[in-house]
Amino acid sequence: KGAFFLPLMDASGAEESEGDTNKPGLESTMSPAATLKASLRWEPVVSEATDALADQVRWLSQAEFREDALEIVEVGGLWEAVALLDGDSLAGFIVFGVLDGKMSLR
């Protein structure tokens, strides 16, 4: 169990090149999946934070789970939180911890 990632495939099943996003003009040669992947990033979130990202995670947590998922997250604590961002927009978040060598999701 755990996370896994699938390579990008074209319609024939062959792996696609993601293109070089550092060169101007090549964005149009990237597949839609590669473009999406290029815009996604993970950002750590801590409960003590009062920034907009922590507020968005708290709002989504309350809306979906009726609790503040960040209440158990502390700097240096057992539980950690990361937010998945699509550009500057929150796409989701995960709270996880490792205890006795086993990862747990909250």
Phi and psi restraints in degrees (range 20) as a CNS / XPLOR table:
assign (resid 1 and name C) (resid 2 and name N)
       (resid 2 and name CA) (resid 2 and name C) 1.0 127.4 20.0 2
assign (resid 2 and name N) (resid 2 and name CA)
       (resid 2 and name C) (resid 3 and name N) 1.0 -174.1 20.0 2
assign (resid 2 and name C) (resid 3 and name N)
       (resid 3 and name CA) (resid 3 and name C) 1.0 -83.6 20.0 2
assign (resid 3 and name N) (resid 3 and name CA)
       (resid 3 and name C) (resid 4 and name N) 1.0 147.1 20.0 2
assign (resid 3 and name C) (resid 4 and name N)
       (resid 4 and name CA) (resid 4 and name C) 1.0 -144.0 20.0 2
assign (resid 4 and name N) (resid 4 and name CA)
       (resid 4 and name C) (resid 5 and name N) 1.0 156.7 20.0 2
assign (resid 4 and name C) (resid 5 and name N)
       (resid 5 and name CA) (resid 5 and name C) 1.0 -127.1 20.0 2
assign (resid 5 and name N) (resid 5 and name CA)
       (resid 5 and name C) (resid 6 and name N) 1.0 137.5 20.0 2
assign (resid 5 and name C) (resid 6 and name N)
       (resid 6 and name CA) (resid 6 and name C) 1.0 -97.1 20.0 2
assign (resid 6 and name N) (resid 6 and name CA)
       (resid 6 and name C) (resid 7 and name N) 1.0 141.4 20.0 2
assign (resid 6 and name C) (resid 7 and name N)
       (resid 7 and name CA) (resid 7 and name C) 1.0 -68.2 20.0 2
assign (resid 7 and name N) (resid 7 and name CA)
       (resid 7 and name C) (resid 8 and name N) 1.0 154.2 20.0 2
assign (resid 7 and name C) (resid 8 and name N)
       (resid 8 and name CA) (resid 8 and name C) 1.0 -71.7 20.0 2
assign (resid 8 and name N) (resid 8 and name CA)
       (resid 8 and name C) (resid 9 and name N) 1.0 134.9 20.0 2
assign (resid 8 and name C) (resid 9 and name N)
       (resid 9 and name CA) (resid 9 and name C) 1.0 -122.9 20.0 2
assign (resid 9 and name N) (resid 9 and name CA)
       (resid 9 and name C) (resid 10 and name N) 1.0 147.4 20.0 2
assign (resid 9 and name C) (resid 10 and name N)
       (resid 10 and name CA) (resid 10 and name C) 1.0 -89.6 20.0 2
assign (resid 10 and name N) (resid 10 and name CA)
       (resid 10 and name C) (resid 11 and name N) 1.0 -176.3 20.0 2
assign (resid 10 and name C) (resid 11 and name N)
       (resid 11 and name CA) (resid 11 and name C) 1.0 -61.1 20.0 2
assign (resid 11 and name N) (resid 11 and name CA)
       (resid 11 and name C) (resid 12 and name N) 1.0 -28.0 20.0 2
assign (resid 11 and name C) (resid 12 and name N)
       (resid 12 and name CA) (resid 12 and name C) 1.0 -83.0 20.0 2
assign (resid 12 and name N) (resid 12 and name CA)
       (resid 12 and name C) (resid 13 and name N) 1.0 -8.0 20.0 2
assign (resid 12 and name C) (resid 13 and name N)
       (resid 13 and name CA) (resid 13 and name C) 1.0 96.1 20.0 2
assign (resid 13 and name N) (resid 13 and name CA)
       (resid 13 and name C) (resid 14 and name N) 1.0 -2.0 20.0 2
assign (resid 13 and name C) (resid 14 and name N)
       (resid 14 and name CA) (resid 14 and name C) 1.0 -80.7 20.0 2
assign (resid 14 and name N) (resid 14 and name CA)
       (resid 14 and name C) (resid 15 and name N) 1.0 146.4 20.0 2
assign (resid 14 and name C) (resid 15 and name N)
       (resid 15 and name CA) (resid 15 and name C) 1.0 -65.6 20.0 2
assign (resid 15 and name N) (resid 15 and name CA)
       (resid 15 and name C) (resid 16 and name N) 1.0 138.0 20.0 2
assign (resid 15 and name C) (resid 16 and name N)
       (resid 16 and name CA) (resid 16 and name C) 1.0 -93.7 20.0 2
assign (resid 16 and name N) (resid 16 and name CA)
       (resid 16 and name C) (resid 17 and name N) 1.0 150.8 20.0 2
assign (resid 16 and name C) (resid 17 and name N)
       (resid 17 and name CA) (resid 17 and name C) 1.0 -81.7 20.0 2
assign (resid 17 and name N) (resid 17 and name CA)
       (resid 17 and name C) (resid 18 and name N) 1.0 140.5 20.0 2
assign (resid 17 and name C) (resid 18 and name N)
       (resid 18 and name CA) (resid 18 and name C) 1.0 -83.2 20.0 2
assign (resid 18 and name N) (resid 18 and name CA)
       (resid 18 and name C) (resid 19 and name N) 1.0 -4.7 20.0 2
assign (resid 18 and name C) (resid 19 and name N)
       (resid 19 and name CA) (resid 19 and name C) 1.0 78.9 20.0 2
assign (resid 19 and name N) (resid 19 and name CA)
       (resid 19 and name C) (resid 20 and name N) 1.0 169.8 20.0 2
assign (resid 19 and name C) (resid 20 and name N)
       (resid 20 and name CA) (resid 20 and name C) 1.0 -108.7 20.0 2
assign (resid 20 and name N) (resid 20 and name CA)
       (resid 20 and name C) (resid 21 and name N) 1.0 104.0 20.0 2
assign (resid 20 and name C) (resid 21 and name N)
       (resid 21 and name CA) (resid 21 and name C) 1.0 -76.2 20.0 2
assign (resid 21 and name N) (resid 21 and name CA)
       (resid 21 and name C) (resid 22 and name N) 1.0 -3.8 20.0 2
assign (resid 21 and name C) (resid 22 and name N)
       (resid 22 and name CA) (resid 22 and name C) 1.0 -86.0 20.0 2
assign (resid 22 and name N) (resid 22 and name CA)
       (resid 22 and name C) (resid 23 and name N) 1.0 -11.3 20.0 2
assign (resid 22 and name C) (resid 23 and name N)
       (resid 23 and name CA) (resid 23 and name C) 1.0 -102.9 20.0 2
assign (resid 23 and name N) (resid 23 and name CA)
       (resid 23 and name C) (resid 24 and name N) 1.0 130.0 20.0 2
assign (resid 23 and name C) (resid 24 and name N)
       (resid 24 and name CA) (resid 24 and name C) 1.0 -63.2 20.0 2
assign (resid 24 and name N) (resid 24 and name CA)
       (resid 24 and name C) (resid 25 and name N) 1.0 144.5 20.0 2
assign (resid 24 and name C) (resid 25 and name N)
       (resid 25 and name CA) (resid 25 and name C) 1.0 88.3 20.0 2
assign (resid 25 and name N) (resid 25 and name CA)
       (resid 25 and name C) (resid 26 and name N) 1.0 -11.1 20.0 2
assign (resid 25 and name C) (resid 26 and name N)
       (resid 26 and name CA) (resid 26 and name C) 1.0 -89.8 20.0 2
assign (resid 26 and name N) (resid 26 and name CA)
       (resid 26 and name C) (resid 27 and name N) 1.0 -7.3 20.0 2
assign (resid 26 and name C) (resid 27 and name N)
       (resid 27 and name CA) (resid 27 and name C) 1.0 -57.8 20.0 2
assign (resid 27 and name N) (resid 27 and name CA)
       (resid 27 and name C) (resid 28 and name N) 1.0 -35.1 20.0 2
assign (resid 27 and name C) (resid 28 and name N)
       (resid 28 and name CA) (resid 28 and name C) 1.0 -71.6 20.0 2
assign (resid 28 and name N) (resid 28 and name CA)
       (resid 28 and name C) (resid 29 and name N) 1.0 -17.6 20.0 2
assign (resid 28 and name C) (resid 29 and name N)
       (resid 29 and name CA) (resid 29 and name C) 1.0 -87.5 20.0 2
assign (resid 29 and name N) (resid 29 and name CA)
       (resid 29 and name C) (resid 30 and name N) 1.0 -7.4 20.0 2
assign (resid 29 and name C) (resid 30 and name N)
       (resid 30 and name CA) (resid 30 and name C) 1.0 -80.7 20.0 2
assign (resid 30 and name N) (resid 30 and name CA)
       (resid 30 and name C) (resid 31 and name N) 1.0 144.0 20.0 2
assign (resid 30 and name C) (resid 31 and name N)
       (resid 31 and name CA) (resid 31 and name C) 1.0 -68.1 20.0 2
assign (resid 31 and name N) (resid 31 and name CA)
       (resid 31 and name C) (resid 32 and name N) 1.0 160.5 20.0 2
assign (resid 31 and name C) (resid 32 and name N)
       (resid 32 and name CA) (resid 32 and name C) 1.0 -57.7 20.0 2
assign (resid 32 and name N) (resid 32 and name CA)
       (resid 32 and name C) (resid 33 and name N) 1.0 -38.6 20.0 2
assign (resid 32 and name C) (resid 33 and name N)
       (resid 33 and name CA) (resid 33 and name C) 1.0 -66.2 20.0 2
assign (resid 33 and name N) (resid 33 and name CA)
       (resid 33 and name C) (resid 34 and name N) 1.0 -39.9 20.0 2
assign (resid 33 and name C) (resid 34 and name N)
       (resid 34 and name CA) (resid 34 and name C) 1.0 -67.7 20.0 2
assign (resid 34 and name N) (resid 34 and name CA)
       (resid 34 and name C) (resid 35 and name N) 1.0 -38.0 20.0 2
assign (resid 34 and name C) (resid 35 and name N)
       (resid 35 and name CA) (resid 35 and name C) 1.0 -62.9 20.0 2
assign (resid 35 and name N) (resid 35 and name CA)
       (resid 35 and name C) (resid 36 and name N) 1.0 -44.6 20.0 2
assign (resid 35 and name C) (resid 36 and name N)
       (resid 36 and name CA) (resid 36 and name C) 1.0 -62.4 20.0 2
assign (resid 36 and name N) (resid 36 and name CA)
       (resid 36 and name C) (resid 37 and name N) 1.0 -46.3 20.0 2
assign (resid 36 and name C) (resid 37 and name N)
       (resid 37 and name CA) (resid 37 and name C) 1.0 -59.7 20.0 2
assign (resid 37 and name N) (resid 37 and name CA)
       (resid 37 and name C) (resid 38 and name N) 1.0 -38.0 20.0 2
assign (resid 37 and name C) (resid 38 and name N)
       (resid 38 and name CA) (resid 38 and name C) 1.0 -66.9 20.0 2
assign (resid 38 and name N) (resid 38 and name CA)
       (resid 38 and name C) (resid 39 and name N) 1.0 -25.8 20.0 2
assign (resid 38 and name C) (resid 39 and name N)
       (resid 39 and name CA) (resid 39 and name C) 1.0 -92.1 20.0 2
assign (resid 39 and name N) (resid 39 and name CA)
       (resid 39 and name C) (resid 40 and name N) 1.0 -9.9 20.0 2
assign (resid 39 and name C) (resid 40 and name N)
       (resid 40 and name CA) (resid 40 and name C) 1.0 -89.7 20.0 2
assign (resid 40 and name N) (resid 40 and name CA)
       (resid 40 and name C) (resid 41 and name N) 1.0 143.1 20.0 2
assign (resid 40 and name C) (resid 41 and name N)
       (resid 41 and name CA) (resid 41 and name C) 1.0 -153.8 20.0 2
assign (resid 41 and name N) (resid 41 and name CA)
       (resid 41 and name C) (resid 42 and name N) 1.0 155.6 20.0 2
assign (resid 41 and name C) (resid 42 and name N)
       (resid 42 and name CA) (resid 42 and name C) 1.0 -101.3 20.0 2
assign (resid 42 and name N) (resid 42 and name CA)
       (resid 42 and name C) (resid 43 and name N) 1.0 138.4 20.0 2
assign (resid 42 and name C) (resid 43 and name N)
       (resid 43 and name CA) (resid 43 and name C) 1.0 -130.2 20.0 2
assign (resid 43 and name N) (resid 43 and name CA)
       (resid 43 and name C) (resid 44 and name N) 1.0 132.0 20.0 2
assign (resid 43 and name C) (resid 44 and name N)
       (resid 44 and name CA) (resid 44 and name C) 1.0 -68.1 20.0 2
assign (resid 44 and name N) (resid 44 and name CA)
       (resid 44 and name C) (resid 45 and name N) 1.0 148.7 20.0 2
assign (resid 44 and name C) (resid 45 and name N)
       (resid 45 and name CA) (resid 45 and name C) 1.0 -132.1 20.0 2
assign (resid 45 and name N) (resid 45 and name CA)
       (resid 45 and name C) (resid 46 and name N) 1.0 134.7 20.0 2
assign (resid 45 and name C) (resid 46 and name N)
       (resid 46 and name CA) (resid 46 and name C) 1.0 -121.2 20.0 2
assign (resid 46 and name N) (resid 46 and name CA)
       (resid 46 and name C) (resid 47 and name N) 1.0 151.0 20.0 2
assign (resid 46 and name C) (resid 47 and name N)
       (resid 47 and name CA) (resid 47 and name C) 1.0 -67.0 20.0 2
assign (resid 47 and name N) (resid 47 and name CA)
       (resid 47 and name C) (resid 48 and name N) 1.0 -26.8 20.0 2
assign (resid 47 and name C) (resid 48 and name N)
       (resid 48 and name CA) (resid 48 and name C) 1.0 -74.9 20.0 2
assign (resid 48 and name N) (resid 48 and name CA)
       (resid 48 and name C) (resid 49 and name N) 1.0 -13.8 20.0 2
assign (resid 48 and name C) (resid 49 and name N)
       (resid 49 and name CA) (resid 49 and name C) 1.0 -68.2 20.0 2
assign (resid 49 and name N) (resid 49 and name CA)
       (resid 49 and name C) (resid 50 and name N) 1.0 142.2 20.0 2
assign (resid 49 and name C) (resid 50 and name N)
       (resid 50 and name CA) (resid 50 and name C) 1.0 -117.7 20.0 2
assign (resid 50 and name N) (resid 50 and name CA)
       (resid 50 and name C) (resid 51 and name N) 1.0 21.2 20.0 2
assign (resid 50 and name C) (resid 51 and name N)
       (resid 51 and name CA) (resid 51 and name C) 1.0 -83.1 20.0 2
assign (resid 51 and name N) (resid 51 and name CA)
       (resid 51 and name C) (resid 52 and name N) 1.0 174.3 20.0 2
assign (resid 51 and name C) (resid 52 and name N)
       (resid 52 and name CA) (resid 52 and name C) 1.0 -63.2 20.0 2
assign (resid 52 and name N) (resid 52 and name CA)
       (resid 52 and name C) (resid 53 and name N) 1.0 -35.5 20.0 2
assign (resid 52 and name C) (resid 53 and name N)
       (resid 53 and name CA) (resid 53 and name C) 1.0 -64.8 20.0 2
assign (resid 53 and name N) (resid 53 and name CA)
       (resid 53 and name C) (resid 54 and name N) 1.0 -46.5 20.0 2
assign (resid 53 and name C) (resid 54 and name N)
       (resid 54 and name CA) (resid 54 and name C) 1.0 -62.0 20.0 2
assign (resid 54 and name N) (resid 54 and name CA)
       (resid 54 and name C) (resid 55 and name N) 1.0 -38.8 20.0 2
assign (resid 54 and name C) (resid 55 and name N)
       (resid 55 and name CA) (resid 55 and name C) 1.0 -63.4 20.0 2
assign (resid 55 and name N) (resid 55 and name CA)
       (resid 55 and name C) (resid 56 and name N) 1.0 -40.7 20.0 2
assign (resid 55 and name C) (resid 56 and name N)
       (resid 56 and name CA) (resid 56 and name C) 1.0 -66.1 20.0 2
assign (resid 56 and name N) (resid 56 and name CA)
       (resid 56 and name C) (resid 57 and name N) 1.0 -40.7 20.0 2
assign (resid 56 and name C) (resid 57 and name N)
       (resid 57 and name CA) (resid 57 and name C) 1.0 -64.0 20.0 2
assign (resid 57 and name N) (resid 57 and name CA)
       (resid 57 and name C) (resid 58 and name N) 1.0 -43.9 20.0 2
assign (resid 57 and name C) (resid 58 and name N)
       (resid 58 and name CA) (resid 58 and name C) 1.0 -60.7 20.0 2
assign (resid 58 and name N) (resid 58 and name CA)
       (resid 58 and name C) (resid 59 and name N) 1.0 -43.7 20.0 2
assign (resid 58 and name C) (resid 59 and name N)
       (resid 59 and name CA) (resid 59 and name C) 1.0 -61.1 20.0 2
assign (resid 59 and name N) (resid 59 and name CA)
       (resid 59 and name C) (resid 60 and name N) 1.0 -48.0 20.0 2
assign (resid 59 and name C) (resid 60 and name N)
       (resid 60 and name CA) (resid 60 and name C) 1.0 -63.4 20.0 2
assign (resid 60 and name N) (resid 60 and name CA)
       (resid 60 and name C) (resid 61 and name N) 1.0 -39.8 20.0 2
assign (resid 60 and name C) (resid 61 and name N)
       (resid 61 and name CA) (resid 61 and name C) 1.0 -62.0 20.0 2
assign (resid 61 and name N) (resid 61 and name CA)
       (resid 61 and name C) (resid 62 and name N) 1.0 -45.5 20.0 2
assign (resid 61 and name C) (resid 62 and name N)
       (resid 62 and name CA) (resid 62 and name C) 1.0 -63.8 20.0 2
assign (resid 62 and name N) (resid 62 and name CA)
       (resid 62 and name C) (resid 63 and name N) 1.0 -42.2 20.0 2
assign (resid 62 and name C) (resid 63 and name N)
       (resid 63 and name CA) (resid 63 and name C) 1.0 -66.1 20.0 2
assign (resid 63 and name N) (resid 63 and name CA)
       (resid 63 and name C) (resid 64 and name N) 1.0 -38.7 20.0 2
assign (resid 63 and name C) (resid 64 and name N)
       (resid 64 and name CA) (resid 64 and name C) 1.0 -93.6 20.0 2
assign (resid 64 and name N) (resid 64 and name CA)
       (resid 64 and name C) (resid 65 and name N) 1.0 -36.8 20.0 2
assign (resid 64 and name C) (resid 65 and name N)
       (resid 65 and name CA) (resid 65 and name C) 1.0 -118.4 20.0 2
assign (resid 65 and name N) (resid 65 and name CA)
       (resid 65 and name C) (resid 66 and name N) 1.0 -3.7 20.0 2
assign (resid 65 and name C) (resid 66 and name N)
       (resid 66 and name CA) (resid 66 and name C) 1.0 57.6 20.0 2
assign (resid 66 and name N) (resid 66 and name CA)
       (resid 66 and name C) (resid 67 and name N) 1.0 36.1 20.0 2
assign (resid 66 and name C) (resid 67 and name N)
       (resid 67 and name CA) (resid 67 and name C) 1.0 -157.1 20.0 2
assign (resid 67 and name N) (resid 67 and name CA)
       (resid 67 and name C) (resid 68 and name N) 1.0 160.5 20.0 2
assign (resid 67 and name C) (resid 68 and name N)
       (resid 68 and name CA) (resid 68 and name C) 1.0 -88.0 20.0 2
assign (resid 68 and name N) (resid 68 and name CA)
       (resid 68 and name C) (resid 69 and name N) 1.0 103.3 20.0 2
assign (resid 68 and name C) (resid 69 and name N)
       (resid 69 and name CA) (resid 69 and name C) 1.0 -64.8 20.0 2
assign (resid 69 and name N) (resid 69 and name CA)
       (resid 69 and name C) (resid 70 and name N) 1.0 -20.4 20.0 2
assign (resid 69 and name C) (resid 70 and name N)
       (resid 70 and name CA) (resid 70 and name C) 1.0 -83.6 20.0 2
assign (resid 70 and name N) (resid 70 and name CA)
       (resid 70 and name C) (resid 71 and name N) 1.0 -7.0 20.0 2
assign (resid 70 and name C) (resid 71 and name N)
       (resid 71 and name CA) (resid 71 and name C) 1.0 -63.4 20.0 2
assign (resid 71 and name N) (resid 71 and name CA)
       (resid 71 and name C) (resid 72 and name N) 1.0 -21.5 20.0 2
assign (resid 71 and name C) (resid 72 and name N)
       (resid 72 and name CA) (resid 72 and name C) 1.0 -99.0 20.0 2
assign (resid 72 and name N) (resid 72 and name CA)
       (resid 72 and name C) (resid 73 and name N) 1.0 -1.3 20.0 2
assign (resid 72 and name C) (resid 73 and name N)
       (resid 73 and name CA) (resid 73 and name C) 1.0 -94.8 20.0 2
assign (resid 73 and name N) (resid 73 and name CA)
       (resid 73 and name C) (resid 74 and name N) 1.0 123.5 20.0 2
assign (resid 73 and name C) (resid 74 and name N)
       (resid 74 and name CA) (resid 74 and name C) 1.0 -134.5 20.0 2
assign (resid 74 and name N) (resid 74 and name CA)
       (resid 74 and name C) (resid 75 and name N) 1.0 151.2 20.0 2
assign (resid 74 and name C) (resid 75 and name N)
       (resid 75 and name CA) (resid 75 and name C) 1.0 -62.1 20.0 2
assign (resid 75 and name N) (resid 75 and name CA)
       (resid 75 and name C) (resid 76 and name N) 1.0 124.8 20.0 2
assign (resid 75 and name C) (resid 76 and name N)
       (resid 76 and name CA) (resid 76 and name C) 1.0 78.5 20.0 2
assign (resid 76 and name N) (resid 76 and name CA)
       (resid 76 and name C) (resid 77 and name N) 1.0 3.9 20.0 2
assign (resid 76 and name C) (resid 77 and name N)
       (resid 77 and name CA) (resid 77 and name C) 1.0 -86.4 20.0 2
assign (resid 77 and name N) (resid 77 and name CA)
       (resid 77 and name C) (resid 78 and name N) 1.0 -179.8 20.0 2
assign (resid 77 and name C) (resid 78 and name N)
       (resid 78 and name CA) (resid 78 and name C) 1.0 -67.5 20.0 2
assign (resid 78 and name N) (resid 78 and name CA)
       (resid 78 and name C) (resid 79 and name N) 1.0 -39.7 20.0 2
assign (resid 78 and name C) (resid 79 and name N)
       (resid 79 and name CA) (resid 79 and name C) 1.0 -95.2 20.0 2
assign (resid 79 and name N) (resid 79 and name CA)
       (resid 79 and name C) (resid 80 and name N) 1.0 140.2 20.0 2
assign (resid 79 and name C) (resid 80 and name N)
       (resid 80 and name CA) (resid 80 and name C) 1.0 -125.5 20.0 2
assign (resid 80 and name N) (resid 80 and name CA)
       (resid 80 and name C) (resid 81 and name N) 1.0 156.9 20.0 2
assign (resid 80 and name C) (resid 81 and name N)
       (resid 81 and name CA) (resid 81 and name C) 1.0 -133.0 20.0 2
assign (resid 81 and name N) (resid 81 and name CA)
       (resid 81 and name C) (resid 82 and name N) 1.0 140.9 20.0 2
assign (resid 81 and name C) (resid 82 and name N)
       (resid 82 and name CA) (resid 82 and name C) 1.0 -133.9 20.0 2
assign (resid 82 and name N) (resid 82 and name CA)
       (resid 82 and name C) (resid 83 and name N) 1.0 144.6 20.0 2
assign (resid 82 and name C) (resid 83 and name N)
       (resid 83 and name CA) (resid 83 and name C) 1.0 -107.0 20.0 2
assign (resid 83 and name N) (resid 83 and name CA)
       (resid 83 and name C) (resid 84 and name N) 1.0 139.8 20.0 2
assign (resid 83 and name C) (resid 84 and name N)
       (resid 84 and name CA) (resid 84 and name C) 1.0 -95.1 20.0 2
assign (resid 84 and name N) (resid 84 and name CA)
       (resid 84 and name C) (resid 85 and name N) 1.0 119.3 20.0 2
assign (resid 84 and name C) (resid 85 and name N)
       (resid 85 and name CA) (resid 85 and name C) 1.0 -110.8 20.0 2
assign (resid 85 and name N) (resid 85 and name CA)
       (resid 85 and name C) (resid 86 and name N) 1.0 138.5 20.0 2
assign (resid 85 and name C) (resid 86 and name N)
       (resid 86 and name CA) (resid 86 and name C) 1.0 -110.6 20.0 2
assign (resid 86 and name N) (resid 86 and name CA)
       (resid 86 and name C) (resid 87 and name N) 1.0 98.8 20.0 2
assign (resid 86 and name C) (resid 87 and name N)
       (resid 87 and name CA) (resid 87 and name C) 1.0 68.1 20.0 2
assign (resid 87 and name N) (resid 87 and name CA)
       (resid 87 and name C) (resid 88 and name N) 1.0 -119.3 20.0 2
assign (resid 87 and name C) (resid 88 and name N)
       (resid 88 and name CA) (resid 88 and name C) 1.0 -104.1 20.0 2
assign (resid 88 and name N) (resid 88 and name CA)
       (resid 88 and name C) (resid 89 and name N) 1.0 5.5 20.0 2
assign (resid 88 and name C) (resid 89 and name N)
       (resid 89 and name CA) (resid 89 and name C) 1.0 -100.5 20.0 2
assign (resid 89 and name N) (resid 89 and name CA)
       (resid 89 and name C) (resid 90 and name N) 1.0 140.7 20.0 2
assign (resid 89 and name C) (resid 90 and name N)
       (resid 90 and name CA) (resid 90 and name C) 1.0 -72.2 20.0 2
assign (resid 90 and name N) (resid 90 and name CA)
       (resid 90 and name C) (resid 91 and name N) 1.0 125.2 20.0 2
assign (resid 90 and name C) (resid 91 and name N)
       (resid 91 and name CA) (resid 91 and name C) 1.0 -103.6 20.0 2
assign (resid 91 and name N) (resid 91 and name CA)
       (resid 91 and name C) (resid 92 and name N) 1.0 -21.5 20.0 2
assign (resid 91 and name C) (resid 92 and name N)
       (resid 92 and name CA) (resid 92 and name C) 1.0 168.7 20.0 2
assign (resid 92 and name N) (resid 92 and name CA)
       (resid 92 and name C) (resid 93 and name N) 1.0 -178.9 20.0 2
assign (resid 92 and name C) (resid 93 and name N)
       (resid 93 and name CA) (resid 93 and name C) 1.0 -154.7 20.0 2
assign (resid 93 and name N) (resid 93 and name CA)
       (resid 93 and name C) (resid 94 and name N) 1.0 164.7 20.0 2
assign (resid 93 and name C) (resid 94 and name N)
       (resid 94 and name CA) (resid 94 and name C) 1.0 -142.6 20.0 2
assign (resid 94 and name N) (resid 94 and name CA)
       (resid 94 and name C) (resid 95 and name N) 1.0 140.4 20.0 2
assign (resid 94 and name C) (resid 95 and name N)
       (resid 95 and name CA) (resid 95 and name C) 1.0 -115.4 20.0 2
assign (resid 95 and name N) (resid 95 and name CA)
       (resid 95 and name C) (resid 96 and name N) 1.0 126.8 20.0 2
assign (resid 95 and name C) (resid 96 and name N)
       (resid 96 and name CA) (resid 96 and name C) 1.0 -144.0 20.0 2
assign (resid 96 and name N) (resid 96 and name CA)
       (resid 96 and name C) (resid 97 and name N) 1.0 161.6 20.0 2
assign (resid 96 and name C) (resid 97 and name N)
       (resid 97 and name CA) (resid 97 and name C) 1.0 -149.9 20.0 2
assign (resid 97 and name N) (resid 97 and name CA)
       (resid 97 and name C) (resid 98 and name N) 1.0 159.2 20.0 2
assign (resid 97 and name C) (resid 98 and name N)
       (resid 98 and name CA) (resid 98 and name C) 1.0 -122.2 20.0 2
assign (resid 98 and name N) (resid 98 and name CA)
       (resid 98 and name C) (resid 99 and name N) 1.0 121.5 20.0 2
assign (resid 98 and name C) (resid 99 and name N)
       (resid 99 and name CA) (resid 99 and name C) 1.0 -133.0 20.0 2
assign (resid 99 and name N) (resid 99 and name CA)
       (resid 99 and name C) (resid 100 and name N) 1.0 127.3 20.0 2
assign (resid 99 and name C) (resid 100 and name N)
       (resid 100 and name CA) (resid 100 and name C) 1.0 53.5 20.0 2
assign (resid 100 and name N) (resid 100 and name CA)
       (resid 100 and name C) (resid 101 and name N) 1.0 38.0 20.0 2
assign (resid 100 and name C) (resid 101 and name N)
       (resid 101 and name CA) (resid 101 and name C) 1.0 76.8 20.0 2
assign (resid 101 and name N) (resid 101 and name CA)
       (resid 101 and name C) (resid 102 and name N) 1.0 6.5 20.0 2
assign (resid 101 and name C) (resid 102 and name N)
       (resid 102 and name CA) (resid 102 and name C) 1.0 -115.4 20.0 2
assign (resid 102 and name N) (resid 102 and name CA)
       (resid 102 and name C) (resid 103 and name N) 1.0 131.6 20.0 2
assign (resid 102 and name C) (resid 103 and name N)
       (resid 103 and name CA) (resid 103 and name C) 1.0 -84.4 20.0 2
assign (resid 103 and name N) (resid 103 and name CA)
       (resid 103 and name C) (resid 104 and name N) 1.0 136.6 20.0 2
assign (resid 103 and name C) (resid 104 and name N)
       (resid 104 and name CA) (resid 104 and name C) 1.0 -123.4 20.0 2
assign (resid 104 and name N) (resid 104 and name CA)
       (resid 104 and name C) (resid 105 and name N) 1.0 141.4 20.0 2
assign (resid 104 and name C) (resid 105 and name N)
       (resid 105 and name CA) (resid 105 and name C) 1.0 -104.0 20.0 2
assign (resid 105 and name N) (resid 105 and name CA)
       (resid 105 and name C) (resid 106 and name N) 1.0 145.8 20.0 2
